[in-house]
Amino acid sequence: MGWLKLAIGVMTVLIVVGVGVIGVTIFHRLASPRLIDTPHILDEPAGTRITGITSTPAGVALLLQGGGPDRVVVLDLTSAKPSSLVTLRP
């Protein structure tokens, strides 16, 4: 009978800890900064087109061609503004 009480106690602790972890996870996800869903216009020359897009740890990388030399622009997802620019040589 002692092992049954021990098992019930351990399961109770696991349930309480699990509910706590779920609560903290929900709180952190609600409190984290939101992605900007408003449109943002890149200040690029006329004739520029996006020819590639990929996700990076720093944000979203766009490969731009036309309107000058080819270039890669990394957009920060929290501000929707360019965080870096790399110009590619021909």
PyMOL commands that set and color helices and strands:
alter all, ss='L'
color gray80, all
select helices_A, chain A and resi 2-31
alter helices_A, ss='H'
color red, helices_A
select strands_A, chain A and resi 49-56+59-65+71-75+82-87
alter strands_A, ss='S'
color yellow, strands_A
deselect
rebuild
show_as cartoon
